[in-house]
Amino acid sequence: MRAFVVTGPHEAGVDEVPDPVAGAGEVVVEVERVGVCGTDVEFFTGEMPYLLDGHARYPIRLGHEWMGRVCEVGAGVDPSWIDRRVTADTMLGCGACPRCESGRQHVCDHRTEIGIRGARPGALAEWIAVPVQALHALPDSVDATLGALVEPGGNALRCVQAADLQLGDRVLVFGPGTIGLLVAMLARARGAQVDLVGVTDESLAFARSIGFERACRLQDLDGESYDAVIDASHDPQVPGRAVDLVEPGKRIVYIGLAGVPSTIDSRMLVLKDVTAIGVLSASPGLSGAIEAFASGAVDPRPLVCATVDLSQVADVLAGGRPPNAGPGPKVHVDPRQDAAGPRSPSVLVGAHG
């Protein structure tokens, strides 16, 4: 099959690799849509911390925001999974440690992560093999675009849940990228009043175009405080500013990661009686994100600016914008297509019997 492979910093392309096989307890999925994420960019540039601490190494096959259709099941897997539309949890715990046994497999020390950690191949390929216990079935109302947004949607939902928003609460979201905008949409769906802070005219204009009129730069805030502050940015100065901007007794949620350490004055957390929460993974939020998308409570499809084929992924990771792309921040990939046009679905499924 064809797969996108990163072999070193700024070295990547489409290679022919062996077709995956469904082992015991696994399925093979024909991949229909994949989102390109900032984590993928860090692997492409060589800046991803997992490359430094040994949790990942080149070559690596990326892709952890995805959906597709099950085309093969392994031993011990219910055959009714065949032909079902699915996405999957990125975080695959060992299954035996206290964290896994308590439902915290996303922080298991021995976890693998699809397309990220522990040499687990990602979904930027025609097919992917995953454990059946990681699957989440998608209803018909969740199309391919929405299905590939479930993973970032799960992260965003966890942020909103952690913020403990009530009807009419005022929430400030730093970073109008994919996660920040999903956070804003989900918070708005819960009846919160949302302000967004960004740094570029383009990102702020797009946020306003999808209904967030109070999208501005940090210096344009008028000194008010917020019931919750959610940091989905990469700015090392923002975590400390969030403490200044949150109401006493309220909550700050951190999901954005800066490239260098940030500083928070813990004295202010104490004196303001603030709760600060970190969010690592979408795992506990995947089902809720699917439900929000399926019900129409949130429709994040405008965030996707273009859908490209595997041959264009390297250009996207290098910062290129696809021709005729819309204004949204997210690029999707359809691995079934190539420069010559779409591959035949019957051929794809036939490759696995």
C-alpha positions as YAML, in Angstrom:
chain: A
units: angstrom
residues:
- id: 1
  name: MET
  ca: [0.00, 0.00, 0.00]
- id: 2
  name: ARG
  ca: [0.96, 3.65, -0.22]
- id: 3
  name: ALA
  ca: [1.83, 5.45, 3.01]
- id: 4
  name: PHE
  ca: [3.34, 8.79, 3.92]
- id: 5
  name: VAL
  ca: [6.65, 8.23, 5.71]
- id: 6
  name: VAL
  ca: [8.92, 10.74, 7.47]
- id: 7
  name: THR
  ca: [12.50, 9.49, 7.37]
- id: 8
  name: GLY
  ca: [14.23, 12.48, 8.98]
- id: 9
  name: PRO
  ca: [13.87, 16.22, 9.59]
- id: 10
  name: HIS
  ca: [12.33, 17.73, 6.44]
- id: 11
  name: GLU
  ca: [12.67, 14.37, 4.67]
- id: 12
  name: ALA
  ca: [9.38, 12.70, 3.81]
- id: 13
  name: GLY
  ca: [7.35, 11.25, 0.98]
- id: 14
  name: VAL
  ca: [4.96, 8.56, -0.18]
- id: 15
  name: ASP
  ca: [6.41, 5.04, -0.05]
- id: 16
  name: GLU
  ca: [5.14, 1.57, -0.84]
- id: 17
  name: VAL
  ca: [4.95, -0.38, 2.44]
- id: 18
  name: PRO
  ca: [3.53, -3.80, 3.34]
- id: 19
  name: ASP
  ca: [-0.23, -4.01, 3.71]
- id: 20
  name: PRO
  ca: [-1.29, -4.25, 7.36]
- id: 21
  name: VAL
  ca: [-2.71, -7.53, 8.61]
- id: 22
  name: ALA
  ca: [-5.32, -7.80, 11.34]
- id: 23
  name: GLY
  ca: [-3.74, -9.70, 14.21]
- id: 24
  name: ALA
  ca: [-5.68, -11.25, 17.06]
- id: 25
  name: GLY
  ca: [-7.98, -8.62, 18.57]
- id: 26
  name: GLU
  ca: [-7.34, -6.18, 15.71]
- id: 27
  name: VAL
  ca: [-9.09, -4.82, 12.65]
- id: 28
  name: VAL
  ca: [-7.82, -3.30, 9.43]
- id: 29
  name: VAL
  ca: [-9.51, -0.08, 8.37]
- id: 30
  name: GLU
  ca: [-9.58, 1.48, 4.91]
- id: 31
  name: VAL
  ca: [-8.69, 5.09, 5.71]
- id: 32
  name: GLU
  ca: [-10.98, 7.70, 4.19]
- id: 33
  name: ARG
  ca: [-9.87, 10.94, 5.82]
- id: 34
  name: VAL
  ca: [-6.95, 12.12, 7.97]
- id: 35
  name: GLY
  ca: [-6.28, 15.47, 9.62]
- id: 36
  name: VAL
  ca: [-2.83, 17.05, 9.57]
- id: 37
  name: CYS
  ca: [-1.91, 18.20, 13.08]
- id: 38
  name: GLY
  ca: [0.73, 20.41, 14.69]
- id: 39
  name: THR
  ca: [2.25, 17.27, 16.20]
- id: 40
  name: ASP
  ca: [2.82, 15.97, 12.67]
- id: 41
  name: VAL
  ca: [4.60, 19.21, 11.82]
- id: 42
  name: GLU
  ca: [6.92, 18.76, 14.82]
- id: 43
  name: PHE
  ca: [7.88, 15.29, 13.62]
- id: 44
  name: PHE
  ca: [8.54, 16.68, 10.15]
- id: 45
  name: THR
  ca: [10.78, 19.46, 11.50]
- id: 46
  name: GLY
  ca: [12.48, 17.21, 14.07]
- id: 47
  name: GLU
  ca: [11.27, 19.28, 17.04]
- id: 48
  name: MET
  ca: [8.91, 16.70, 18.54]
- id: 49
  name: PRO
  ca: [10.09, 15.94, 22.13]
- id: 50
  name: TYR
  ca: [9.41, 12.21, 21.70]
- id: 51
  name: LEU
  ca: [12.30, 12.14, 19.20]
- id: 52
  name: LEU
  ca: [14.60, 13.36, 21.96]
- id: 53
  name: ASP
  ca: [13.43, 11.10, 24.79]
- id: 54
  name: GLY
  ca: [13.35, 7.91, 22.73]
- id: 55
  name: HIS
  ca: [9.59, 7.38, 22.58]
- id: 56
  name: ALA
  ca: [9.71, 7.83, 18.80]
- id: 57
  name: ARG
  ca: [12.33, 7.55, 16.09]
- id: 58
  name: TYR
  ca: [12.55, 7.82, 12.33]
- id: 59
  name: PRO
  ca: [11.20, 6.48, 10.06]
- id: 60
  name: ILE
  ca: [7.72, 7.28, 11.30]
- id: 61
  name: ARG
  ca: [4.28, 7.00, 9.70]
- id: 62
  name: LEU
  ca: [2.11, 9.86, 10.87]
- id: 63
  name: GLY
  ca: [-1.65, 10.40, 11.20]
- id: 64
  name: HIS
  ca: [-3.71, 10.26, 14.40]
- id: 65
  name: GLU
  ca: [-6.84, 12.25, 13.46]
- id: 66
  name: TRP
  ca: [-8.72, 9.95, 11.12]
- id: 67
  name: MET
  ca: [-11.75, 7.90, 10.14]
- id: 68
  name: GLY
  ca: [-12.43, 5.02, 7.78]
- id: 69
  name: ARG
  ca: [-14.29, 1.78, 7.16]
- id: 70
  name: VAL
  ca: [-13.42, -1.62, 8.65]
- id: 71
  name: CYS
  ca: [-12.44, -4.07, 5.90]
- id: 72
  name: GLU
  ca: [-10.82, -6.95, 7.82]
- id: 73
  name: VAL
  ca: [-11.09, -8.44, 11.30]
- id: 74
  name: GLY
  ca: [-8.58, -10.60, 13.14]
- id: 75
  name: ALA
  ca: [-9.05, -13.59, 15.40]
- id: 76
  name: GLY
  ca: [-11.42, -12.99, 18.29]
- id: 77
  name: VAL
  ca: [-13.07, -9.93, 16.73]
- id: 78
  name: ASP
  ca: [-16.82, -9.83, 16.08]
- id: 79
  name: PRO
  ca: [-17.31, -9.98, 12.27]
- id: 80
  name: SER
  ca: [-20.12, -7.42, 12.56]
- id: 81
  name: TRP
  ca: [-17.39, -4.75, 12.60]
- id: 82
  name: ILE
  ca: [-16.86, -5.36, 8.87]
- id: 83
  name: ASP
  ca: [-17.95, -2.34, 6.79]
- id: 84
  name: ARG
  ca: [-18.64, -0.17, 9.84]
- id: 85
  name: ARG
  ca: [-17.45, 3.43, 9.75]
- id: 86
  name: VAL
  ca: [-15.09, 4.14, 12.64]
- id: 87
  name: THR
  ca: [-12.46, 6.28, 14.23]
- id: 88
  name: ALA
  ca: [-10.19, 5.18, 17.06]
- id: 89
  name: ASP
  ca: [-8.50, 6.30, 20.24]
- id: 90
  name: THR
  ca: [-4.93, 7.43, 19.62]
- id: 91
  name: MET
  ca: [-3.69, 6.32, 23.05]
- id: 92
  name: LEU
  ca: [-3.23, 2.56, 23.40]
- id: 93
  name: GLY
  ca: [-2.30, 1.56, 26.94]
- id: 94
  name: CYS
  ca: [-0.66, -1.66, 28.07]
- id: 95
  name: GLY
  ca: [-3.96, -2.80, 29.58]
- id: 96
  name: ALA
  ca: [-2.39, -4.24, 32.72]
- id: 97
  name: CYS
  ca: [-1.12, -1.35, 34.86]
- id: 98
  name: PRO
  ca: [-3.16, 0.49, 37.53]
- id: 99
  name: ARG
  ca: [-3.63, 3.47, 35.22]
- id: 100
  name: CYS
  ca: [-5.10, 1.33, 32.44]
- id: 101
  name: GLU
  ca: [-7.25, -0.60, 34.88]
- id: 102
  name: SER
  ca: [-8.69, 2.66, 36.22]
- id: 103
  name: GLY
  ca: [-9.53, 3.99, 32.73]
- id: 104
  name: ARG
  ca: [-6.47, 6.22, 32.42]
- id: 105
  name: GLN
  ca: [-4.79, 4.34, 29.59]
- id: 106
  name: HIS
  ca: [-3.99, 7.67, 27.93]
- id: 107
  name: VAL
  ca: [-1.34, 8.30, 30.61]
- id: 108
  name: CYS
  ca: [0.00, 4.73, 30.75]
- id: 109
  name: ASP
  ca: [3.80, 4.81, 30.90]
- id: 110
  name: HIS
  ca: [3.95, 1.93, 28.43]
- id: 111
  name: ARG
  ca: [1.38, 3.22, 25.96]
- id: 112
  name: THR
  ca: [1.81, 3.42, 22.23]
- id: 113
  name: GLU
  ca: [0.16, 6.25, 20.30]
- id: 114
  name: ILE
  ca: [-1.13, 5.85, 16.76]
- id: 115
  name: GLY
  ca: [1.16, 7.76, 14.42]
- id: 116
  name: ILE
  ca: [3.11, 9.27, 17.31]
- id: 117
  name: ARG
  ca: [4.72, 7.02, 19.90]
- id: 118
  name: GLY
  ca: [6.16, 3.54, 20.17]
- id: 119
  name: ALA
  ca: [6.45, 2.81, 16.43]
- id: 120
  name: ARG
  ca: [2.67, 2.44, 16.07]
- id: 121
  name: PRO
  ca: [1.96, 3.26, 12.36]
- id: 122
  name: GLY
  ca: [-0.39, 6.15, 11.71]
- id: 123
  name: ALA
  ca: [-3.30, 6.68, 9.35]
- id: 124
  name: LEU
  ca: [-1.59, 8.63, 6.57]
- id: 125
  name: ALA
  ca: [-1.83, 5.46, 4.51]
- id: 126
  name: GLU
  ca: [-4.40, 3.51, 2.55]
- id: 127
  name: TRP
  ca: [-5.07, 1.15, 5.47]
- id: 128
  name: ILE
  ca: [-4.34, 1.00, 9.18]
- id: 129
  name: ALA
  ca: [-4.44, -1.84, 11.72]
- id: 130
  name: VAL
  ca: [-5.79, -0.98, 15.18]
- id: 131
  name: PRO
  ca: [-6.96, -2.90, 18.27]
- id: 132
  name: VAL
  ca: [-10.70, -3.38, 18.25]
- id: 133
  name: GLN
  ca: [-11.03, -2.01, 21.79]
- id: 134
  name: ALA
  ca: [-9.81, 1.38, 20.53]
- id: 135
  name: LEU
  ca: [-12.59, 1.72, 17.95]
- id: 136
  name: HIS
  ca: [-15.45, 4.19, 18.13]
- id: 137
  name: ALA
  ca: [-18.30, 3.61, 15.68]
- id: 138
  name: LEU
  ca: [-19.50, 6.63, 13.73]
- id: 139
  name: PRO
  ca: [-23.20, 7.21, 13.01]
- id: 140
  name: ASP
  ca: [-24.29, 8.10, 9.48]
- id: 141
  name: SER
  ca: [-24.77, 11.74, 10.50]
- id: 142
  name: VAL
  ca: [-21.01, 12.03, 11.10]
- id: 143
  name: ASP
  ca: [-19.50, 12.30, 7.63]
- id: 144
  name: ALA
  ca: [-15.83, 11.80, 6.70]
- id: 145
  name: THR
  ca: [-14.86, 15.38, 7.53]
- id: 146
  name: LEU
  ca: [-16.53, 15.26, 10.93]
- id: 147
  name: GLY
  ca: [-15.12, 11.79, 11.61]
- id: 148
  name: ALA
  ca: [-11.55, 13.01, 11.15]
- id: 149
  name: LEU
  ca: [-12.30, 15.92, 13.49]
- id: 150
  name: VAL
  ca: [-13.41, 13.66, 16.36]
- id: 151
  name: GLU
  ca: [-9.89, 13.38, 17.83]
- id: 152
  name: PRO
  ca: [-9.27, 17.14, 18.12]
- id: 153
  name: GLY
  ca: [-12.93, 17.48, 19.11]
- id: 154
  name: GLY
  ca: [-12.39, 15.09, 22.01]
- id: 155
  name: ASN
  ca: [-9.47, 17.18, 23.24]
- id: 156
  name: ALA
  ca: [-11.54, 20.34, 22.98]
- id: 157
  name: LEU
  ca: [-14.51, 18.76, 24.76]
- id: 158
  name: ARG
  ca: [-12.29, 17.74, 27.66]
- id: 159
  name: CYS
  ca: [-11.14, 21.36, 27.96]
- id: 160
  name: VAL
  ca: [-14.72, 22.60, 28.11]
- id: 161
  name: GLN
  ca: [-15.66, 19.93, 30.64]
- id: 162
  name: ALA
  ca: [-12.62, 20.79, 32.78]
- id: 163
  name: ALA
  ca: [-13.58, 24.46, 32.73]
- id: 164
  name: ASP
  ca: [-16.90, 23.53, 34.40]
- id: 165
  name: LEU
  ca: [-18.80, 26.13, 32.40]
- id: 166
  name: GLN
  ca: [-22.27, 27.19, 33.41]
- id: 167
  name: LEU
  ca: [-24.90, 28.92, 31.29]
- id: 168
  name: GLY
  ca: [-23.86, 32.53, 30.72]
- id: 169
  name: ASP
  ca: [-20.27, 32.08, 31.95]
- id: 170
  name: ARG
  ca: [-17.60, 34.13, 30.24]
- id: 171
  name: VAL
  ca: [-14.70, 32.12, 28.85]
- id: 172
  name: LEU
  ca: [-11.50, 33.36, 27.24]
- id: 173
  name: VAL
  ca: [-9.80, 31.06, 24.72]
- id: 174
  name: PHE
  ca: [-6.20, 31.69, 23.69]
- id: 175
  name: GLY
  ca: [-5.29, 30.38, 20.23]
- id: 176
  name: PRO
  ca: [-7.81, 30.39, 17.35]
- id: 177
  name: GLY
  ca: [-6.36, 27.28, 15.72]
- id: 178
  name: THR
  ca: [-8.26, 24.02, 15.33]
- id: 179
  name: ILE
  ca: [-8.33, 23.12, 19.04]
- id: 180
  name: GLY
  ca: [-9.08, 26.66, 20.18]
- id: 181
  name: LEU
  ca: [-11.93, 27.06, 17.70]
- id: 182
  name: LEU
  ca: [-13.38, 23.67, 18.63]
- id: 183
  name: VAL
  ca: [-13.20, 24.71, 22.29]
- id: 184
  name: ALA
  ca: [-14.98, 27.95, 21.42]
- id: 185
  name: MET
  ca: [-17.70, 26.12, 19.47]
- id: 186
  name: LEU
  ca: [-18.32, 23.58, 22.22]
- id: 187
  name: ALA
  ca: [-18.35, 26.28, 24.91]
- id: 188
  name: ARG
  ca: [-20.80, 28.34, 22.88]
- id: 189
  name: ALA
  ca: [-23.04, 25.28, 22.48]
- id: 190
  name: ARG
  ca: [-23.18, 25.11, 26.30]
- id: 191
  name: GLY
  ca: [-24.39, 28.68, 26.52]
- id: 192
  name: ALA
  ca: [-21.10, 30.34, 27.44]
- id: 193
  name: GLN
  ca: [-20.00, 33.74, 26.17]
- id: 194
  name: VAL
  ca: [-16.74, 33.25, 24.30]
- id: 195
  name: ASP
  ca: [-13.87, 35.64, 23.67]
- id: 196
  name: LEU
  ca: [-10.93, 34.52, 21.52]
- id: 197
  name: VAL
  ca: [-7.37, 35.86, 21.53]
- id: 198
  name: GLY
  ca: [-5.07, 35.42, 18.52]
- id: 199
  name: VAL
  ca: [-2.09, 37.04, 16.88]
- id: 200
  name: THR
  ca: [-2.77, 37.16, 13.11]
- id: 201
  name: ASP
  ca: [-5.34, 39.14, 11.16]
- id: 202
  name: GLU
  ca: [-6.24, 36.02, 9.16]
- id: 203
  name: SER
  ca: [-7.00, 33.81, 12.15]
- id: 204
  name: LEU
  ca: [-9.01, 36.50, 13.90]
- id: 205
  name: ALA
  ca: [-10.98, 37.28, 10.75]
- id: 206
  name: PHE
  ca: [-11.83, 33.62, 10.32]
- id: 207
  name: ALA
  ca: [-12.97, 33.34, 13.94]
- id: 208
  name: ARG
  ca: [-15.27, 36.31, 13.42]
- id: 209
  name: SER
  ca: [-16.59, 34.79, 10.19]
- id: 210
  name: ILE
  ca: [-17.89, 31.75, 12.11]
- id: 211
  name: GLY
  ca: [-19.63, 33.86, 14.71]
- id: 212
  name: PHE
  ca: [-17.02, 34.80, 17.30]
- id: 213
  name: GLU
  ca: [-17.25, 38.56, 17.08]
- id: 214
  name: ARG
  ca: [-15.15, 39.05, 20.21]
- id: 215
  name: ALA
  ca: [-11.95, 37.75, 18.59]
- id: 216
  name: CYS
  ca: [-9.06, 40.11, 19.23]
- id: 217
  name: ARG
  ca: [-5.43, 40.51, 20.22]
- id: 218
  name: LEU
  ca: [-4.35, 40.31, 23.84]
- id: 219
  name: GLN
  ca: [-3.70, 44.05, 24.05]
- id: 220
  name: ASP
  ca: [-7.28, 44.74, 22.95]
- id: 221
  name: LEU
  ca: [-8.85, 43.12, 26.00]
- id: 222
  name: ASP
  ca: [-10.49, 45.71, 28.22]
- id: 223
  name: GLY
  ca: [-9.26, 44.51, 31.61]
- id: 224
  name: GLU
  ca: [-12.16, 42.27, 32.50]
- id: 225
  name: SER
  ca: [-11.77, 38.85, 34.10]
- id: 226
  name: TYR
  ca: [-13.27, 35.53, 33.05]
- id: 227
  name: ASP
  ca: [-15.04, 32.57, 34.63]
- id: 228
  name: ALA
  ca: [-12.65, 30.30, 32.73]
- id: 229
  name: VAL
  ca: [-9.50, 30.75, 30.66]
- id: 230
  name: ILE
  ca: [-8.44, 28.01, 28.23]
- id: 231
  name: ASP
  ca: [-4.95, 28.12, 26.75]
- id: 232
  name: ALA
  ca: [-4.83, 26.41, 23.34]
- id: 233
  name: SER
  ca: [-1.86, 28.48, 22.16]
- id: 234
  name: HIS
  ca: [1.86, 27.83, 21.82]
- id: 235
  name: ASP
  ca: [2.92, 31.07, 23.52]
- id: 236
  name: PRO
  ca: [5.04, 30.53, 26.66]
- id: 237
  name: GLN
  ca: [3.77, 33.84, 28.07]
- id: 238
  name: VAL
  ca: [0.10, 32.84, 27.98]
- id: 239
  name: PRO
  ca: [0.00, 30.41, 30.95]
- id: 240
  name: GLY
  ca: [1.04, 33.19, 33.31]
- id: 241
  name: ARG
  ca: [-1.33, 35.73, 31.74]
- id: 242
  name: ALA
  ca: [-4.17, 33.25, 32.16]
- id: 243
  name: VAL
  ca: [-3.72, 33.43, 35.93]
- id: 244
  name: ASP
  ca: [-4.07, 37.21, 35.77]
- id: 245
  name: LEU
  ca: [-7.25, 37.03, 33.68]
- id: 246
  name: VAL
  ca: [-9.25, 34.36, 35.50]
- id: 247
  name: GLU
  ca: [-11.77, 35.22, 38.18]
- id: 248
  name: PRO
  ca: [-10.84, 34.18, 41.75]
- id: 249
  name: GLY
  ca: [-12.18, 30.75, 42.59]
- id: 250
  name: LYS
  ca: [-12.54, 29.78, 38.91]
- id: 251
  name: ARG
  ca: [-10.64, 27.59, 36.46]
- id: 252
  name: ILE
  ca: [-7.78, 27.63, 33.97]
- id: 253
  name: VAL
  ca: [-7.32, 24.80, 31.46]
- id: 254
  name: TYR
  ca: [-4.02, 24.21, 29.68]
- id: 255
  name: ILE
  ca: [-3.85, 22.20, 26.46]
- id: 256
  name: GLY
  ca: [-1.42, 24.23, 24.32]
- id: 257
  name: LEU
  ca: [2.28, 23.36, 24.48]
- id: 258
  name: ALA
  ca: [5.00, 25.94, 23.94]
- id: 259
  name: GLY
  ca: [8.38, 25.07, 22.49]
- id: 260
  name: VAL
  ca: [10.12, 26.34, 25.63]
- id: 261
  name: PRO
  ca: [9.16, 26.21, 29.34]
- id: 262
  name: SER
  ca: [6.51, 28.66, 30.50]
- id: 263
  name: THR
  ca: [6.34, 30.29, 33.93]
- id: 264
  name: ILE
  ca: [3.38, 30.46, 36.28]
- id: 265
  name: ASP
  ca: [3.48, 32.26, 39.63]
- id: 266
  name: SER
  ca: [1.98, 29.62, 41.90]
- id: 267
  name: ARG
  ca: [1.48, 32.25, 44.59]
- id: 268
  name: MET
  ca: [-1.23, 33.79, 42.42]
- id: 269
  name: LEU
  ca: [-2.93, 30.44, 41.98]
- id: 270
  name: VAL
  ca: [-3.09, 30.15, 45.77]
- id: 271
  name: LEU
  ca: [-4.11, 33.73, 46.49]
- id: 272
  name: LYS
  ca: [-6.85, 33.62, 43.84]
- id: 273
  name: ASP
  ca: [-7.93, 30.08, 44.84]
- id: 274
  name: VAL
  ca: [-7.69, 29.04, 41.18]
- id: 275
  name: THR
  ca: [-8.02, 25.50, 39.85]
- id: 276
  name: ALA
  ca: [-5.55, 24.75, 37.02]
- id: 277
  name: ILE
  ca: [-6.05, 21.65, 34.87]
- id: 278
  name: GLY
  ca: [-3.93, 20.10, 32.13]
- id: 279
  name: VAL
  ca: [-5.42, 18.13, 29.24]
- id: 280
  name: LEU
  ca: [-3.21, 15.63, 27.39]
- id: 281
  name: SER
  ca: [-5.49, 13.47, 25.30]
- id: 282
  name: ALA
  ca: [-8.86, 13.17, 23.63]
- id: 283
  name: SER
  ca: [-9.44, 9.65, 24.98]
- id: 284
  name: PRO
  ca: [-12.13, 10.37, 27.59]
- id: 285
  name: GLY
  ca: [-13.81, 12.89, 25.27]
- id: 286
  name: LEU
  ca: [-14.15, 10.91, 22.03]
- id: 287
  name: SER
  ca: [-17.67, 9.60, 22.61]
- id: 288
  name: GLY
  ca: [-18.89, 13.03, 23.65]
- id: 289
  name: ALA
  ca: [-17.36, 14.65, 20.57]
- id: 290
  name: ILE
  ca: [-19.08, 12.11, 18.31]
- id: 291
  name: GLU
  ca: [-22.37, 12.83, 20.05]
- id: 292
  name: ALA
  ca: [-21.94, 16.61, 19.69]
- id: 293
  name: PHE
  ca: [-21.16, 16.30, 15.98]
- id: 294
  name: ALA
  ca: [-23.90, 13.74, 15.30]
- id: 295
  name: SER
  ca: [-26.58, 15.84, 16.98]
- id: 296
  name: GLY
  ca: [-25.60, 19.00, 15.11]
- id: 297
  name: ALA
  ca: [-24.92, 20.83, 18.37]
- id: 298
  name: VAL
  ca: [-21.52, 21.69, 16.88]
- id: 299
  name: ASP
  ca: [-20.55, 21.68, 13.20]
- id: 300
  name: PRO
  ca: [-16.80, 22.20, 12.82]
- id: 301
  name: ARG
  ca: [-16.60, 21.40, 9.10]
- id: 302
  name: PRO
  ca: [-15.84, 25.04, 8.19]
- id: 303
  name: LEU
  ca: [-12.49, 24.60, 9.99]
- id: 304
  name: VAL
  ca: [-11.26, 22.35, 7.15]
- id: 305
  name: CYS
  ca: [-9.75, 24.49, 4.42]
- id: 306
  name: ALA
  ca: [-8.84, 21.76, 1.92]
- id: 307
  name: THR
  ca: [-8.58, 18.01, 1.34]
- id: 308
  name: VAL
  ca: [-5.42, 16.83, -0.41]
- id: 309
  name: ASP
  ca: [-3.83, 13.52, -1.43]
- id: 310
  name: LEU
  ca: [-0.81, 11.83, 0.13]
- id: 311
  name: SER
  ca: [1.60, 13.37, -2.37]
- id: 312
  name: GLN
  ca: [0.79, 16.85, -1.06]
- id: 313
  name: VAL
  ca: [1.32, 16.15, 2.64]
- id: 314
  name: ALA
  ca: [5.01, 17.09, 2.71]
- id: 315
  name: ASP
  ca: [4.21, 20.52, 1.29]
- id: 316
  name: VAL
  ca: [1.54, 21.03, 3.95]
- id: 317
  name: LEU
  ca: [3.91, 19.99, 6.74]
- id: 318
  name: ALA
  ca: [6.49, 22.42, 5.38]
- id: 319
  name: GLY
  ca: [3.99, 25.26, 5.79]
- id: 320
  name: GLY
  ca: [2.48, 25.33, 2.33]
- id: 321
  name: ARG
  ca: [-1.16, 26.08, 1.77]
- id: 322
  name: PRO
  ca: [-3.03, 23.97, -0.80]
- id: 323
  name: PRO
  ca: [-4.21, 25.78, -3.93]
- id: 324
  name: ASN
  ca: [-7.74, 27.13, -3.60]
- id: 325
  name: ALA
  ca: [-7.73, 26.44, 0.14]
- id: 326
  name: GLY
  ca: [-10.41, 28.10, 2.23]
- id: 327
  name: PRO
  ca: [-9.69, 30.23, 5.29]
- id: 328
  name: GLY
  ca: [-9.94, 27.49, 7.94]
- id: 329
  name: PRO
  ca: [-6.89, 26.21, 9.86]
- id: 330
  name: LYS
  ca: [-7.18, 22.44, 9.21]
- id: 331
  name: VAL
  ca: [-6.00, 20.45, 6.19]
- id: 332
  name: HIS
  ca: [-7.41, 16.98, 5.57]
- id: 333
  name: VAL
  ca: [-5.97, 14.15, 3.50]
- id: 334
  name: ASP
  ca: [-7.79, 11.47, 1.50]
- id: 335
  name: PRO
  ca: [-5.29, 8.59, 1.18]
- id: 336
  name: ARG
  ca: [-7.49, 6.86, -1.40]
- id: 337
  name: GLN
  ca: [-6.62, 9.53, -3.94]
- id: 338
  name: ASP
  ca: [-3.44, 10.34, -5.75]
- id: 339
  name: ALA
  ca: [-2.45, 12.84, -8.38]
- id: 340
  name: ALA
  ca: [-4.12, 10.66, -11.02]
- id: 341
  name: GLY
  ca: [-7.45, 10.61, -9.19]
- id: 342
  name: PRO
  ca: [-9.29, 8.43, -6.67]
- id: 343
  name: ARG
  ca: [-8.40, 4.78, -6.20]
- id: 344
  name: SER
  ca: [-11.14, 2.21, -6.65]
- id: 345
  name: PRO
  ca: [-12.71, 1.25, -3.30]
- id: 346
  name: SER
  ca: [-13.32, -2.27, -4.58]
- id: 347
  name: VAL
  ca: [-9.60, -2.70, -5.22]
- id: 348
  name: LEU
  ca: [-8.79, -1.42, -1.75]
- id: 349
  name: VAL
  ca: [-11.10, -3.82, 0.06]
- id: 350
  name: GLY
  ca: [-10.13, -6.67, -2.26]
- id: 351
  name: ALA
  ca: [-6.51, -6.35, -1.16]
- id: 352
  name: HIS
  ca: [-7.60, -7.74, 2.20]
- id: 353
  name: GLY
  ca: [-10.01, -10.36, 0.89]
...
